[in-house]
Amino acid sequence: MKDWERFCQSSMITGIMIFIISCGVSCLRQDSSDSWLDSLYKQGKKLFFLTIRNEIREHPKKSLLTEEEISKILDSETRYERLYEILINIFYQKDEPMFKGLLESKDKDSKIKFKKMFLELSRFSGQQFIKCFFETDSSTEYLRNNLDQYKSMDSVDLVIRSLGYGAKVEIPKRAMFQNPLSSEFDKQGGLDGGKFRDAHRITKGNGARIGILDSGVDESHSIFRNTKFGRHFSLIGNLGKPWSNDASAIDWGSHGTLISSVAARYAPEAEITMYKFSDGETQNDPPFQYLLQCMIAASIYKAVHDGNDVISISASGSSLDVDYLRDACKYAYEHNRILISGTLYSRWYEKGNVRNFPAQYETVVSVTAAERKKDGSYGYWKVCALDPTNMFAAPNDIFGAFPTYIEDEDTYIPSISAAIPVVAALFALVVSVYPRKSNEPPSEYTRTVIDIVKETANPEAVGFKGFSLECGYGLIDAEKAVKLALELNKMRQK
């Protein structure tokens, strides 16, 4: 028996497997009521922190961390009690429908499978936490050395920060639809520049669903008086257990409300759902980007599972190519959902950073912004990078809303971030007249809808005769896109 114990202690993998088996047996003994879920959650938490300790002790690159950083990681169960809650909620989303189905089945075999999957997920989540410290690129050191707020923080502090661990989450008192609505929401030039006013005579997006991945949303703003919202989701704040996550999507970062207000004005009858993965403040420009990319991936999976047609991601692009995010984008594409993200600003290219994910994945529509000139025409906006993955340009004269409980006034927000929901709204208009069918072959619908927007984009409207690095296939034309979509829908009904 002593030899067996010594063998188990010397093998990290074997020790973890024994833990999983023993947890499974323990859980089976507690199946008399639903308390088995609470027990399983606690056992998963123990396995999570056990995995973290074992992974860092055995990691071949642990010498890259200081002794103090390693000590913090080993003591993470005491230091960062909510770490498990955050990570398990992130990685649960990929297989959430399967977990939900097993819970609803309630038979013995389903419970056994649920427990096995959940404990494996707990172990996987611990592994990903450690992986974050070593999945880095040149931007890691650049950000640590050049951003003053990071110079006094060690690697562990920075990783924890990237998870929104210190985000402001309290819910403010709000009066619904009481703020004055600026006339600029209707005057903004982008509605004309992208031909949205003409498209709205045909459709305003009824039946289409837009998932917005951002910092939250203030539903009380008057711009949302007639907006249909879905059930929001958050990976920031007090999350609880992943099968009962009901965290608030309140927006203290402003960015999510700005982006949502654009989508609501350009596709006013589409349903909008917020997937909060960022607080818009503490997670900006994280030197350790791996887990934040995983949070985006988790939000994509959740948005697809919830039935969204279009998924808008106005987050700052990362130079780190993360397989988990790449796979999530592919999953959405193959499930016939349109992912929209944006190109980088030229200042990053000038610093040598030409990598930008998720926008540069071939499964994602990459958007840039076109500058409105004094004569009312549009052209290349020099703050935007020349990128071969650029697909479409949206007008940059866009007006947006701030949360009502933040002192900033609603204003024009010329930016790539604002161009993204404009293009997402365009795709929602197209989807409303050319809806996805349940029997569409993988990615076929996605390609068709993207081709509709591609065929109707106008390069001459931004000063080019064809595809350009500056503006992709040209300035979007919502009216032509909707009309072409209507024609194709009539043809497929014959």
C-alpha positions in Angstrom: 0.0 0.0 0.0 2.8 2.4 0.8 4.4 1.8 -2.7 1.0 2.6 -4.3 0.7 5.8 -2.3 4.2 6.9 -3.2 3.4 6.2 -6.9 0.3 8.3 -6.8 2.1 11.2 -5.1 4.8 11.2 -7.7 2.3 11.4 -10.6 0.3 14.6 -11.1 -2.0 13.1 -13.7 -2.7 9.9 -11.7 -3.4 12.0 -8.6 -5.9 14.1 -10.4 -7.6 11.1 -11.9 -7.9 9.5 -8.5 -9.4 12.7 -7.3 -12.0 12.7 -10.1 -12.9 9.0 -9.5 -13.3 9.6 -5.7 -15.4 12.7 -6.4 -17.6 10.7 -8.7 -18.2 8.1 -6.1 -18.8 10.7 -3.4 -21.3 12.5 -5.6 -23.2 9.3 -6.3 -23.8 8.8 -2.6 -25.4 12.2 -2.5 -27.9 11.8 -5.3 -30.9 11.7 -3.0 -31.7 15.4 -3.7 -30.5 18.3 -5.9 -27.8 19.0 -3.3 -25.6 16.8 -5.4 -25.0 19.9 -7.7 -23.7 22.0 -4.8 -21.5 19.1 -3.7 -20.2 18.6 -7.2 -19.4 22.4 -7.5 -17.4 22.2 -4.3 -15.5 19.2 -5.5 -14.8 20.8 -8.8 -13.4 23.8 -7.0 -11.0 21.6 -5.0 -9.9 19.9 -8.2 -9.5 23.3 -9.9 -7.1 24.6 -7.3 -5.3 21.2 -7.0 -4.7 21.3 -10.7 -3.3 24.9 -10.5 -0.8 23.9 -7.8 0.3 20.8 -9.6 0.5 22.5 -13.0 2.7 25.3 -11.8 5.0 23.0 -9.8 5.6 20.8 -12.9 5.6 23.5 -15.6 8.8 23.5 -17.7 8.7 27.3 -18.0 8.0 28.2 -14.4 11.5 29.8 -14.1 10.0 32.7 -16.1 8.1 33.7 -13.0 9.5 35.1 -9.8 9.3 33.1 -6.6 6.8 35.6 -5.3 4.6 35.1 -8.3 4.8 31.3 -8.0 3.9 31.6 -4.3 0.9 33.7 -5.2 -0.3 31.1 -7.7 0.2 28.3 -5.2 -1.8 30.3 -2.7 -4.5 31.3 -5.2 -7.2 29.3 -3.4 -6.8 31.6 -0.4 -6.0 34.8 -2.3 -8.5 34.6 -5.1 -11.5 32.8 -3.9 -13.7 33.8 -6.8 -11.1 32.6 -9.4 -12.8 29.3 -9.8 -16.3 30.9 -10.2 -15.0 33.0 -13.0 -13.0 30.4 -14.9 -15.6 27.7 -14.7 -18.3 30.1 -16.0 -16.0 30.9 -18.9 -15.3 27.4 -20.0 -18.7 26.0 -19.3 -20.3 27.9 -22.1 -18.9 25.9 -25.0 -20.8 22.7 -24.0 -23.6 24.5 -22.1 -26.4 22.9 -24.1 -25.1 19.5 -23.4 -24.7 20.2 -19.7 -28.3 21.6 -19.7 -29.7 18.5 -21.5 -28.0 16.2 -19.0 -29.4 18.1 -16.0 -32.9 18.1 -17.6 -32.8 14.3 -18.2 -32.4 13.6 -14.4 -31.7 9.9 -15.0 -28.8 8.2 -13.3 -26.6 7.8 -16.4 -27.1 11.5 -17.3 -26.0 12.5 -13.8 -22.9 10.3 -14.0 -22.0 11.8 -17.4 -22.6 15.4 -16.1 -20.4 14.8 -13.1 -17.6 13.4 -15.2 -17.8 16.2 -17.7 -17.9 18.9 -15.0 -14.9 17.6 -13.1 -12.9 17.3 -16.3 -13.9 20.9 -17.1 -12.8 22.0 -13.6 -9.4 20.4 -14.2 -9.2 22.0 -17.7 -10.1 25.4 -16.3 -7.2 25.2 -13.8 -4.9 24.3 -16.7 -6.0 27.3 -18.7 -5.3 29.6 -15.8 -1.6 28.4 -15.7 -1.4 28.5 -19.5 -2.2 32.2 -19.4 1.2 33.0 -17.9 3.1 31.4 -20.7 0.9 32.0 -23.8 2.3 35.4 -24.5 3.8 37.4 -27.4 5.8 40.6 -28.0 2.9 42.7 -26.9 3.1 41.4 -23.3 6.4 43.0 -22.5 5.6 46.1 -24.6 2.4 46.8 -22.6 4.0 46.1 -19.3 6.9 48.4 -20.0 4.9 51.3 -21.6 1.7 51.5 -19.7 2.3 53.3 -16.3 -0.6 51.5 -14.5 1.1 48.1 -15.2 4.7 48.9 -14.1 4.0 48.2 -10.4 2.0 45.0 -11.0 3.4 41.5 -11.2 2.2 38.8 -13.6 -0.4 37.3 -11.2 -1.9 40.8 -10.6 -2.1 41.4 -14.3 -3.7 38.0 -15.1 -6.3 38.4 -12.3 -7.0 42.0 -13.5 -7.6 40.7 -17.0 -10.5 38.6 -15.7 -12.4 41.6 -14.4 -11.8 40.5 -10.9 -12.0 44.1 -9.6 -14.8 45.3 -11.9 -17.4 47.7 -10.6 -20.7 45.8 -10.6 -23.2 47.5 -8.3 -26.5 48.3 -9.9 -27.4 52.0 -9.9 -30.9 53.5 -9.5 -32.3 54.3 -12.9 -35.4 56.0 -14.2 -36.5 54.3 -17.3 -36.5 56.4 -20.5 -36.4 59.8 -18.6 -33.4 61.3 -20.2 -33.9 63.8 -23.1 -33.2 62.1 -26.5 -30.9 64.1 -28.7 -32.1 64.9 -32.2 -28.6 63.9 -33.4 -29.6 60.3 -33.2 -31.7 60.9 -36.3 -29.6 63.6 -37.9 -26.3 61.6 -38.0 -24.8 61.3 -41.4 -24.0 57.6 -41.2 -27.7 56.7 -41.7 -27.6 58.4 -45.1 -24.0 57.4 -45.9 -24.7 53.7 -45.5 -28.2 54.1 -47.1 -30.0 52.9 -44.0 -32.9 55.4 -44.3 -33.7 53.9 -47.7 -33.3 50.4 -46.4 -35.6 51.1 -43.5 -38.5 51.7 -45.9 -38.2 47.9 -46.7 -37.1 46.5 -43.3 -36.0 47.6 -39.9 -34.6 44.2 -38.9 -37.7 42.6 -37.4 -37.0 38.9 -36.7 -33.2 39.3 -36.7 -31.2 38.9 -33.5 -27.9 40.7 -32.7 -25.6 39.5 -30.0 -23.3 42.3 -28.8 -20.1 41.3 -26.9 -19.0 44.3 -24.8 -19.0 46.0 -21.4 -22.8 45.8 -20.6 -25.8 48.0 -21.5 -28.0 50.6 -19.8 -31.5 49.6 -20.9 -33.0 52.7 -19.3 -31.7 55.1 -21.9 -34.4 56.7 -24.1 -32.8 55.4 -27.3 -33.9 51.9 -26.2 -37.5 52.8 -25.5 -38.7 50.6 -28.4 -35.8 48.1 -28.5 -36.5 44.5 -28.0 -33.8 43.0 -25.7 -33.0 39.3 -25.2 -31.8 37.8 -22.0 -28.4 39.4 -21.3 -25.5 37.3 -20.1 -22.4 38.3 -18.1 -19.0 36.8 -17.3 -18.2 39.8 -15.0 -19.3 40.2 -11.4 -21.1 37.8 -9.1 -21.6 34.9 -11.4 -22.5 32.0 -9.1 -22.6 28.5 -10.5 -22.5 28.2 -14.3 -25.9 26.4 -14.5 -27.6 29.3 -12.7 -25.6 32.3 -13.8 -27.8 35.4 -13.5 -25.1 38.1 -13.2 -26.1 41.7 -14.2 -25.0 43.2 -17.5 -24.9 46.7 -16.0 -22.5 49.0 -17.9 -20.0 51.0 -16.0 -17.6 51.1 -18.9 -19.9 53.0 -21.2 -18.6 51.3 -24.3 -21.3 48.6 -24.4 -24.1 51.1 -24.2 -22.5 53.2 -27.0 -22.3 50.2 -29.2 -25.8 48.9 -28.4 -27.3 52.3 -29.1 -25.7 52.3 -32.6 -27.1 48.8 -33.4 -30.6 49.9 -32.0 -30.7 53.0 -34.3 -29.5 51.3 -37.4 -31.6 48.1 -37.0 -34.4 49.4 -34.8 -36.6 46.3 -34.9 -33.9 43.7 -34.3 -33.6 42.0 -31.0 -30.4 42.9 -29.1 -28.7 40.8 -26.4 -25.6 41.9 -24.4 -22.9 39.4 -23.6 -20.7 41.2 -21.1 -17.2 39.9 -21.0 -15.4 43.2 -20.1 -15.9 46.0 -17.6 -14.6 48.5 -20.1 -12.0 49.8 -17.7 -9.7 47.4 -15.8 -9.4 44.9 -18.6 -8.2 47.4 -21.3 -5.0 46.4 -23.1 -4.1 43.4 -20.9 -0.5 42.3 -21.2 -1.6 38.7 -20.6 -4.3 38.3 -23.2 -5.0 34.6 -23.2 -7.9 34.4 -20.8 -9.6 37.6 -22.1 -9.6 36.0 -25.5 -11.2 32.9 -23.9 -13.8 35.1 -22.4 -14.6 36.4 -25.9 -14.8 32.8 -27.2 -17.1 31.8 -24.3 -19.4 34.8 -25.2 -19.5 33.7 -28.8 -20.5 30.1 -27.9 -23.2 31.5 -25.7 -24.5 33.9 -28.3 -24.7 31.1 -30.9 -26.4 28.8 -28.4 -29.0 31.6 -27.7 -29.9 31.8 -31.4 -28.4 35.1 -32.4 -28.0 35.6 -36.1 -25.3 38.3 -36.0 -22.6 38.7 -33.3 -20.9 42.1 -33.0 -17.5 42.3 -31.3 -16.2 45.9 -30.8 -13.4 44.8 -28.4 -9.8 45.9 -29.1 -8.1 43.3 -31.2 -5.4 41.1 -29.7 -2.2 40.2 -31.3 -2.4 36.8 -29.5 -3.8 34.0 -31.7 -5.6 31.7 -29.3 -6.9 28.4 -30.5 -9.9 28.5 -28.2 -11.1 31.7 -29.8 -10.3 30.5 -33.3 -12.4 27.4 -32.7 -15.3 29.5 -31.3 -15.2 31.7 -34.4 -15.2 28.6 -36.6 -18.1 27.2 -34.6 -20.2 30.3 -35.2 -19.3 30.4 -38.9 -20.2 26.8 -39.5 -23.4 27.3 -37.6 -24.3 30.0 -40.1 -23.9 33.0 -37.8 -22.2 36.2 -38.9 -19.3 37.4 -36.7 -18.3 41.1 -37.0 -15.2 42.6 -35.6 -12.8 45.5 -36.6 -9.5 46.2 -38.0 -6.7 47.9 -36.0 -5.9 51.6 -35.9 -2.8 52.6 -37.9 -0.9 53.6 -34.8 -0.6 49.9 -33.9 0.7 49.0 -37.4 3.3 51.8 -37.0 4.5 50.1 -33.9 4.9 46.8 -35.8 1.8 45.1 -34.5 0.0 43.7 -37.6 -1.8 40.8 -35.9 -5.4 41.4 -34.9 -7.7 38.7 -33.6 -10.5 37.8 -33.9 -10.9 40.2 -36.9 -8.2 38.5 -39.0 -9.7 35.0 -38.8 -11.2 34.1 -42.1 -14.4 33.2 -40.4 -14.9 36.8 -39.2 -16.1 39.9 -41.1 -13.4 42.6 -40.5 -14.7 46.2 -40.6 -13.1 49.6 -40.9 -14.4 53.1 -40.8 -14.5 55.6 -43.7 -14.1 59.3 -43.0 -16.8 61.8 -44.0 -15.2 64.7 -45.8 -16.4 68.4 -45.7 -18.2 68.0 -49.0 -20.3 65.0 -47.6 -18.4 62.3 -49.5 -16.4 59.5 -47.8 -12.9 58.3 -48.2 -10.1 56.5 -46.5 -9.6 57.5 -42.8 -5.9 57.7 -42.0 -6.3 56.6 -38.4 -7.3 53.1 -39.7 -4.8 50.5 -40.7 -4.3 49.3 -44.2 -5.1 45.6 -43.8 -5.6 42.9 -46.4 -8.3 41.4 -44.2 -10.5 44.5 -44.3 -13.9 43.6 -45.9 -16.2 46.6 -45.5 -16.1 50.3 -44.6 -18.9 52.0 -42.6 -19.3 55.8 -42.3 -17.6 57.2 -39.3 -20.1 60.0 -38.5 -22.0 58.0 -35.9 -23.9 59.2 -32.8 -24.0 57.1 -29.7 -25.5 57.0 -26.2 -23.8 56.9 -22.8 -25.3 55.3 -19.7 -27.7 57.6 -18.0 -25.9 57.2 -14.6 -22.6 58.4 -16.1 -22.0 62.1 -16.4 -20.8 61.9 -20.1 -23.3 63.3 -22.6 -24.4 61.5 -25.7 -22.1 62.4 -28.6 -20.6 61.5 -32.0 -18.2 58.6 -31.7 -16.2 58.4 -34.9 -14.3 55.1 -34.5 -13.8 51.6 -35.8 -15.7 50.4 -32.7 -18.8 52.3 -33.8 -18.5 51.1 -37.4 -18.8 47.5 -36.2 -22.4 47.7 -34.9 -23.3 49.7 -38.0 -22.2 46.7 -40.2 -23.8 44.3 -37.7 -27.1 46.2 -38.1 -26.8 45.9 -41.9 -26.4 42.2 -41.6 -29.5 42.1 -39.3 -31.5 43.9 -42.0 -30.4 41.4 -44.6 -31.1 38.5 -42.2 -34.6 39.8 -41.6 -35.5 39.4 -45.3 -33.3 36.4 -46.0 -33.6 34.4 -42.8 -31.5 31.4 -41.9 -33.2 28.0 -42.4 -32.8 25.1 -40.0 -31.5 22.8 -42.7 -28.8 25.1 -44.1 -25.5 23.2 -44.7 -22.6 24.3 -42.5 -21.4 27.8 -43.3 -23.4 28.0 -46.6 -25.8 30.6 -45.3 -22.9 32.6 -43.7 -21.1 32.7 -47.1 -24.2 33.7 -48.9 -25.1 36.6 -46.6 -21.5 37.9 -46.6 -21.6 37.7 -50.4 -24.8 39.8 -50.5 -23.1 42.6 -48.6 -19.9 42.2 -50.6 -21.7 42.4 -54.0 -23.5 45.6 -52.9 -20.7 47.4 -51.3 -19.5 50.5 -53.2 -15.7 51.0 -53.6 -16.2 54.1 -55.7 -18.0 55.8 -52.8 -14.7 55.8 -50.9 -12.5 56.6 -53.9 -11.5 53.2 -55.1 -12.3 51.2 -58.2 -12.1 47.8 -56.6 -10.9 46.0 -53.4 -8.4 48.1 -51.4 -6.4 47.6 -48.3 -7.9 50.9 -47.0 -11.6 50.1 -47.3 -12.0 46.5 -48.4 -14.8 45.9 -50.9 -16.0 49.5 -50.3 -18.6 51.5 -48.4 -21.6 49.5 -47.3 -25.0 50.1 -49.1 -27.8 48.9 -46.9 -30.6 49.6 -49.4 -28.9 47.6 -52.2 -28.0 44.7 -49.8 -31.6 44.4 -48.6 -33.0 44.5 -52.1 -30.6 41.8 -53.3 -31.4 39.7 -50.2 -35.1 40.0 -51.0 -34.5 38.8 -54.6 -32.5 35.8 -53.4 -35.1 34.9 -50.9 -37.8 34.9 -53.6 -35.6 32.6 -55.7 -35.0 30.0 -53.0 -38.8 29.8 -52.3 -39.6 28.7 -55.9 
